Amino acid sequence: MATLDALDARGRAVVQVDGVAVALFRVNGELHAVADACPHRAGPLSEGDLVGYVVHCPLHTWPFDIRTGLCSRHPGVRVPTFEVRVQGQHILVAASGSVPAP
Ligand code: FES
């Protein structure tokens, strides 16, 4: 679990969820969470350029929608997404499908 003050000036953070690095992005006041490892060659998506809801992998620029995980350049390629919810100052990220109880 992380707190909102873990987000950097760009609204990003990396947290560990069951041993998996998860990149958090705050866009338009909402948080989105994807695995911080590009499915191509594990580039750190947390360091990619974000345009709207699309993060571009910093290694080879594959674009991923942080809401769905889908890659628009390579149909069928997807980075795992995670449910995320804010309760007070706490950021709750689900390990698999559902948001954990606080
Ligand atoms: S590692 Fe992400 S596009 Fe190659």
Backbone and ligand atoms as CSV (ligand in chain L), in Angstrom:
chain,resi,resn,atom,element,x,y,z
A,1,MET,N,N,0.853,-1.180,0.000
A,1,MET,CA,C,0.000,0.000,0.000
A,1,MET,C,C,0.898,1.242,0.000
A,2,ALA,N,N,0.454,2.255,-0.689
A,2,ALA,CA,C,1.191,3.516,-0.738
A,2,ALA,C,C,0.247,4.634,-0.310
A,3,THR,N,N,0.811,5.788,-0.120
A,3,THR,CA,C,0.004,6.960,0.181
A,3,THR,C,C,0.168,7.967,-0.947
A,4,LEU,N,N,-0.769,8.909,-1.001
A,4,LEU,CA,C,-0.784,9.862,-2.099
A,4,LEU,C,C,0.507,10.666,-2.177
A,5,ASP,N,N,1.169,10.863,-1.045
A,5,ASP,CA,C,2.401,11.654,-1.109
A,5,ASP,C,C,3.553,10.886,-1.752
A,6,ALA,N,N,3.320,9.614,-2.078
A,6,ALA,CA,C,4.348,8.862,-2.820
A,6,ALA,C,C,4.382,9.277,-4.291
A,7,LEU,N,N,3.321,9.902,-4.766
A,7,LEU,CA,C,3.282,10.326,-6.166
A,7,LEU,C,C,4.253,11.483,-6.373
A,8,ASP,N,N,4.980,11.419,-7.475
A,8,ASP,CA,C,5.926,12.499,-7.748
A,8,ASP,C,C,5.196,13.687,-8.379
A,9,ALA,N,N,5.960,14.676,-8.787
A,9,ALA,CA,C,5.359,15.900,-9.321
A,9,ALA,C,C,4.542,15.645,-10.587
A,10,ARG,N,N,4.850,14.552,-11.277
A,10,ARG,CA,C,4.087,14.199,-12.488
A,10,ARG,C,C,2.897,13.291,-12.163
A,11,GLY,N,N,2.700,12.992,-10.881
A,11,GLY,CA,C,1.594,12.120,-10.490
A,11,GLY,C,C,1.900,10.657,-10.704
A,12,ARG,N,N,3.155,10.292,-10.571
A,12,ARG,CA,C,3.564,8.903,-10.796
A,12,ARG,C,C,4.233,8.308,-9.559
A,13,ALA,N,N,4.133,7.000,-9.465
A,13,ALA,CA,C,4.838,6.266,-8.424
A,13,ALA,C,C,4.963,4.821,-8.882
A,14,VAL,N,N,5.893,4.118,-8.283
A,14,VAL,CA,C,6.014,2.679,-8.499
A,14,VAL,C,C,5.842,2.011,-7.148
A,15,VAL,N,N,4.918,1.048,-7.082
A,15,VAL,CA,C,4.678,0.320,-5.846
A,15,VAL,C,C,4.829,-1.174,-6.125
A,16,GLN,N,N,5.027,-1.933,-5.067
A,16,GLN,CA,C,5.127,-3.385,-5.191
A,16,GLN,C,C,3.796,-4.010,-4.779
A,17,VAL,N,N,3.258,-4.865,-5.638
A,17,VAL,CA,C,2.013,-5.583,-5.333
A,17,VAL,C,C,2.292,-7.068,-5.500
A,18,ASP,N,N,2.331,-7.776,-4.381
A,18,ASP,CA,C,2.664,-9.205,-4.400
A,18,ASP,C,C,3.934,-9.464,-5.200
A,19,GLY,N,N,4.930,-8.626,-4.992
A,19,GLY,CA,C,6.223,-8.833,-5.640
A,19,GLY,C,C,6.305,-8.334,-7.067
A,20,VAL,N,N,5.236,-7.703,-7.549
A,20,VAL,CA,C,5.223,-7.165,-8.908
A,20,VAL,C,C,5.318,-5.644,-8.838
A,21,ALA,N,N,6.233,-5.073,-9.610
A,21,ALA,CA,C,6.322,-3.609,-9.674
A,21,ALA,C,C,5.160,-3.079,-10.498
A,22,VAL,N,N,4.436,-2.148,-9.905
A,22,VAL,CA,C,3.256,-1.566,-10.548
A,22,VAL,C,C,3.460,-0.062,-10.661
A,23,ALA,N,N,3.232,0.443,-11.879
A,23,ALA,CA,C,3.366,1.880,-12.127
A,23,ALA,C,C,2.011,2.548,-11.953
A,24,LEU,N,N,2.005,3.599,-11.161
A,24,LEU,CA,C,0.782,4.385,-10.952
A,24,LEU,C,C,0.893,5.686,-11.730
A,25,PHE,N,N,-0.211,6.064,-12.349
A,25,PHE,CA,C,-0.276,7.324,-13.093
A,25,PHE,C,C,-1.544,8.052,-12.668
A,26,ARG,N,N,-1.413,9.306,-12.306
A,26,ARG,CA,C,-2.607,10.111,-12.020
A,26,ARG,C,C,-2.888,10.974,-13.248
A,27,VAL,N,N,-4.068,10.750,-13.832
A,27,VAL,CA,C,-4.481,11.499,-15.024
A,27,VAL,C,C,-5.881,12.039,-14.766
A,28,ASN,N,N,-6.033,13.324,-14.965
A,28,ASN,CA,C,-7.337,13.967,-14.745
A,28,ASN,C,C,-7.906,13.620,-13.369
A,29,GLY,N,N,-7.028,13.574,-12.379
A,29,GLY,CA,C,-7.464,13.346,-11.005
A,29,GLY,C,C,-7.725,11.903,-10.640
A,30,GLU,N,N,-7.575,10.974,-11.603
A,30,GLU,CA,C,-7.805,9.563,-11.298
A,30,GLU,C,C,-6.517,8.772,-11.445
A,31,LEU,N,N,-6.390,7.748,-10.605
A,31,LEU,CA,C,-5.201,6.903,-10.676
A,31,LEU,C,C,-5.449,5.679,-11.538
A,32,HIS,N,N,-4.434,5.319,-12.289
A,32,HIS,CA,C,-4.445,4.115,-13.115
A,32,HIS,C,C,-3.171,3.343,-12.803
A,33,ALA,N,N,-3.263,2.020,-12.905
A,33,ALA,CA,C,-2.129,1.188,-12.525
A,33,ALA,C,C,-1.874,0.122,-13.586
A,34,VAL,N,N,-0.621,0.031,-14.004
A,34,VAL,CA,C,-0.202,-1.018,-14.944
A,34,VAL,C,C,1.100,-1.627,-14.443
A,35,ALA,N,N,1.377,-2.822,-14.876
A,35,ALA,CA,C,2.662,-3.435,-14.539
A,35,ALA,C,C,3.778,-2.536,-15.070
A,36,ASP,N,N,4.813,-2.380,-14.259
A,36,ASP,CA,C,5.917,-1.502,-14.655
A,36,ASP,C,C,6.952,-2.269,-15.463
A,37,ALA,N,N,6.484,-3.130,-16.331
A,37,ALA,CA,C,7.385,-3.892,-17.191
A,37,ALA,C,C,6.695,-4.072,-18.537
A,38,CYS,N,N,7.214,-3.423,-19.537
A,38,CYS,CA,C,6.652,-3.539,-20.878
A,38,CYS,C,C,6.688,-5.003,-21.332
A,39,PRO,N,N,5.605,-5.476,-21.958
A,39,PRO,CA,C,5.587,-6.878,-22.400
A,39,PRO,C,C,6.572,-7.159,-23.534
A,40,HIS,N,N,7.154,-6.139,-24.125
A,40,HIS,CA,C,8.142,-6.372,-25.174
A,40,HIS,C,C,9.462,-6.826,-24.545
A,41,ARG,N,N,10.178,-5.919,-23.924
A,41,ARG,CA,C,11.445,-6.295,-23.290
A,41,ARG,C,C,11.612,-5.660,-21.917
A,42,ALA,N,N,10.472,-5.542,-21.228
A,42,ALA,CA,C,10.458,-5.140,-19.815
A,42,ALA,C,C,10.890,-3.707,-19.567
A,43,GLY,N,N,10.740,-2.840,-20.548
A,43,GLY,CA,C,11.035,-1.426,-20.299
A,43,GLY,C,C,10.170,-0.888,-19.172
A,44,PRO,N,N,10.708,0.035,-18.376
A,44,PRO,CA,C,9.952,0.588,-17.243
A,44,PRO,C,C,8.922,1.619,-17.715
A,45,LEU,N,N,7.670,1.194,-17.797
A,45,LEU,CA,C,6.630,2.096,-18.302
A,45,LEU,C,C,6.475,3.321,-17.417
A,46,SER,N,N,6.833,3.214,-16.160
A,46,SER,CA,C,6.740,4.372,-15.255
A,46,SER,C,C,7.611,5.526,-15.719
A,47,GLU,N,N,8.569,5.262,-16.581
A,47,GLU,CA,C,9.476,6.306,-17.064
A,47,GLU,C,C,9.130,6.762,-18.475
A,48,GLY,N,N,8.016,6.243,-19.009
A,48,GLY,CA,C,7.654,6.585,-20.375
A,48,GLY,C,C,6.941,7.922,-20.485
A,49,ASP,N,N,6.911,8.441,-21.697
A,49,ASP,CA,C,6.156,9.663,-21.961
A,49,ASP,C,C,4.672,9.333,-21.962
A,50,LEU,N,N,3.900,10.202,-21.335
A,50,LEU,CA,C,2.461,9.996,-21.258
A,50,LEU,C,C,1.766,11.065,-22.087
A,51,VAL,N,N,0.936,10.621,-23.019
A,51,VAL,CA,C,0.141,11.538,-23.837
A,51,VAL,C,C,-1.322,11.140,-23.633
A,52,GLY,N,N,-2.061,11.977,-22.934
A,52,GLY,CA,C,-3.423,11.593,-22.569
A,52,GLY,C,C,-3.359,10.364,-21.670
A,53,TYR,N,N,-4.001,9.283,-22.124
A,53,TYR,CA,C,-3.986,8.034,-21.350
A,53,TYR,C,C,-3.009,7.010,-21.938
A,54,VAL,N,N,-2.155,7.447,-22.828
A,54,VAL,CA,C,-1.249,6.521,-23.501
A,54,VAL,C,C,0.187,6.770,-23.039
A,55,VAL,N,N,0.768,5.715,-22.474
A,55,VAL,CA,C,2.172,5.804,-22.080
A,55,VAL,C,C,3.007,5.113,-23.155
A,56,HIS,N,N,4.102,5.772,-23.496
A,56,HIS,CA,C,5.001,5.230,-24.515
A,56,HIS,C,C,6.222,4.644,-23.803
A,57,CYS,N,N,6.452,3.373,-24.035
A,57,CYS,CA,C,7.582,2.713,-23.393
A,57,CYS,C,C,8.877,3.482,-23.699
A,58,PRO,N,N,9.710,3.691,-22.686
A,58,PRO,CA,C,10.932,4.478,-22.910
A,58,PRO,C,C,11.978,3.741,-23.748
A,59,LEU,N,N,11.825,2.440,-23.937
A,59,LEU,CA,C,12.863,1.726,-24.694
A,59,LEU,C,C,12.607,1.736,-26.200
A,60,HIS,N,N,11.407,1.333,-26.621
A,60,HIS,CA,C,11.141,1.256,-28.066
A,60,HIS,C,C,9.809,1.899,-28.427
A,61,THR,N,N,9.273,2.697,-27.540
A,61,THR,CA,C,8.097,3.559,-27.735
A,61,THR,C,C,6.772,2.848,-27.995
A,62,TRP,N,N,6.658,1.573,-27.715
A,62,TRP,CA,C,5.349,0.940,-27.881
A,62,TRP,C,C,4.349,1.701,-26.997
A,63,PRO,N,N,3.159,2.001,-27.556
A,63,PRO,CA,C,2.163,2.774,-26.804
A,63,PRO,C,C,1.131,1.876,-26.109
A,64,PHE,N,N,0.892,2.148,-24.848
A,64,PHE,CA,C,-0.085,1.374,-24.066
A,64,PHE,C,C,-1.094,2.316,-23.429
A,65,ASP,N,N,-2.372,1.962,-23.577
A,65,ASP,CA,C,-3.427,2.708,-22.897
A,65,ASP,C,C,-3.423,2.268,-21.433
A,66,ILE,N,N,-3.213,3.202,-20.526
A,66,ILE,CA,C,-3.098,2.822,-19.115
A,66,ILE,C,C,-4.444,2.433,-18.511
A,67,ARG,N,N,-5.543,2.662,-19.226
A,67,ARG,CA,C,-6.861,2.238,-18.722
A,67,ARG,C,C,-7.133,0.778,-19.050
A,68,THR,N,N,-6.654,0.326,-20.192
A,68,THR,CA,C,-6.962,-1.035,-20.655
A,68,THR,C,C,-5.731,-1.932,-20.736
A,69,GLY,N,N,-4.560,-1.318,-20.812
A,69,GLY,CA,C,-3.327,-2.074,-21.002
A,69,GLY,C,C,-3.041,-2.413,-22.455
A,70,LEU,N,N,-3.976,-2.088,-23.354
A,70,LEU,CA,C,-3.817,-2.495,-24.754
A,70,LEU,C,C,-2.771,-1.651,-25.476
A,71,CYS,N,N,-2.050,-2.310,-26.370
A,71,CYS,CA,C,-1.041,-1.656,-27.189
A,71,CYS,C,C,-1.652,-1.396,-28.568
A,72,SER,N,N,-1.745,-0.131,-28.938
A,72,SER,CA,C,-2.392,0.196,-30.216
A,72,SER,C,C,-1.509,-0.157,-31.411
A,73,ARG,N,N,-0.244,-0.292,-31.213
A,73,ARG,CA,C,0.654,-0.616,-32.326
A,73,ARG,C,C,0.691,-2.108,-32.621
A,74,HIS,N,N,0.443,-2.916,-31.601
A,74,HIS,CA,C,0.539,-4.370,-31.755
A,74,HIS,C,C,-0.712,-5.016,-31.160
A,75,PRO,N,N,-1.744,-5.196,-31.989
A,75,PRO,CA,C,-2.984,-5.798,-31.489
A,75,PRO,C,C,-2.723,-7.151,-30.810
A,76,GLY,N,N,-3.360,-7.330,-29.684
A,76,GLY,CA,C,-3.177,-8.572,-28.940
A,76,GLY,C,C,-2.132,-8.459,-27.854
A,77,VAL,N,N,-1.301,-7.423,-27.924
A,77,VAL,CA,C,-0.301,-7.214,-26.875
A,77,VAL,C,C,-0.921,-6.322,-25.808
A,78,ARG,N,N,-0.710,-6.712,-24.579
A,78,ARG,CA,C,-1.343,-5.994,-23.471
A,78,ARG,C,C,-0.456,-6.061,-22.238
A,79,VAL,N,N,-0.360,-4.949,-21.544
A,79,VAL,CA,C,0.334,-4.949,-20.258
A,79,VAL,C,C,-0.732,-5.137,-19.176
A,80,PRO,N,N,-0.440,-5.913,-18.155
A,80,PRO,CA,C,-1.445,-6.108,-17.096
A,80,PRO,C,C,-1.843,-4.779,-16.441
A,81,THR,N,N,-3.123,-4.661,-16.158
A,81,THR,CA,C,-3.631,-3.505,-15.425
A,81,THR,C,C,-4.103,-3.971,-14.054
A,82,PHE,N,N,-4.224,-3.024,-13.158
A,82,PHE,CA,C,-4.627,-3.326,-11.791
A,82,PHE,C,C,-5.699,-2.336,-11.364
A,83,GLU,N,N,-6.667,-2.836,-10.612
A,83,GLU,CA,C,-7.651,-1.914,-10.039
A,83,GLU,C,C,-6.969,-1.082,-8.975
A,84,VAL,N,N,-7.322,0.177,-8.938
A,84,VAL,CA,C,-6.723,1.058,-7.934
A,84,VAL,C,C,-7.806,1.959,-7.361
A,85,ARG,N,N,-7.719,2.196,-6.081
A,85,ARG,CA,C,-8.718,3.017,-5.388
A,85,ARG,C,C,-8.010,3.843,-4.323
A,86,VAL,N,N,-8.522,5.014,-4.090
A,86,VAL,CA,C,-7.960,5.884,-3.061
A,86,VAL,C,C,-8.935,5.939,-1.899
A,87,GLN,N,N,-8.408,5.707,-0.712
A,87,GLN,CA,C,-9.204,5.857,0.509
A,87,GLN,C,C,-8.442,6.792,1.431
A,88,GLY,N,N,-8.964,7.985,1.594
A,88,GLY,CA,C,-8.229,8.975,2.380
A,88,GLY,C,C,-6.922,9.268,1.683
A,89,GLN,N,N,-5.838,9.065,2.377
A,89,GLN,CA,C,-4.507,9.283,1.799
A,89,GLN,C,C,-3.907,7.998,1.234
A,90,HIS,N,N,-4.611,6.880,1.399
A,90,HIS,CA,C,-4.052,5.591,1.013
A,90,HIS,C,C,-4.435,5.197,-0.409
A,91,ILE,N,N,-3.472,4.645,-1.116
A,91,ILE,CA,C,-3.698,4.119,-2.461
A,91,ILE,C,C,-3.767,2.602,-2.334
A,92,LEU,N,N,-4.907,2.040,-2.741
A,92,LEU,CA,C,-5.089,0.590,-2.664
A,92,LEU,C,C,-5.015,0.022,-4.076
A,93,VAL,N,N,-4.142,-0.929,-4.273
A,93,VAL,CA,C,-3.970,-1.545,-5.588
A,93,VAL,C,C,-4.286,-3.022,-5.454
A,94,ALA,N,N,-5.177,-3.524,-6.293
A,94,ALA,CA,C,-5.582,-4.921,-6.222
A,94,ALA,C,C,-4.522,-5.814,-6.841
A,95,ALA,N,N,-4.241,-6.920,-6.188
A,95,ALA,CA,C,-3.286,-7.875,-6.728
A,95,ALA,C,C,-3.885,-8.644,-7.882
A,96,SER,N,N,-5.197,-8.900,-7.819
A,96,SER,CA,C,-5.812,-9.680,-8.899
A,96,SER,C,C,-7.298,-9.416,-8.952
A,97,GLY,N,N,-7.671,-8.407,-9.637
A,97,GLY,CA,C,-9.073,-8.204,-9.958
A,97,GLY,C,C,-9.908,-7.419,-8.990
A,98,SER,N,N,-9.674,-7.514,-7.714
A,98,SER,CA,C,-10.518,-6.771,-6.794
A,98,SER,C,C,-9.655,-5.922,-5.878
A,99,VAL,N,N,-10.218,-4.842,-5.431
A,99,VAL,CA,C,-9.478,-3.933,-4.561
A,99,VAL,C,C,-9.501,-4.501,-3.145
A,100,PRO,N,N,-8.349,-4.617,-2.511
A,100,PRO,CA,C,-8.303,-5.183,-1.163
A,100,PRO,C,C,-8.990,-4.282,-0.152
A,101,ALA,N,N,-9.485,-4.901,0.888
A,101,ALA,CA,C,-10.084,-4.128,1.973
A,101,ALA,C,C,-8.996,-3.315,2.661
A,102,PRO,N,N,-9.332,-2.138,3.156
A,102,PRO,CA,C,-8.324,-1.313,3.829
A,102,PRO,C,C,-7.861,-1.937,5.123
L,1,FES,S1,S,10.731,-2.783,-24.092
L,1,FES,FE1,FE,8.945,-1.607,-24.330
L,1,FES,S2,S,8.754,-1.301,-26.441
L,1,FES,FE2,FE,10.528,-2.520,-26.229
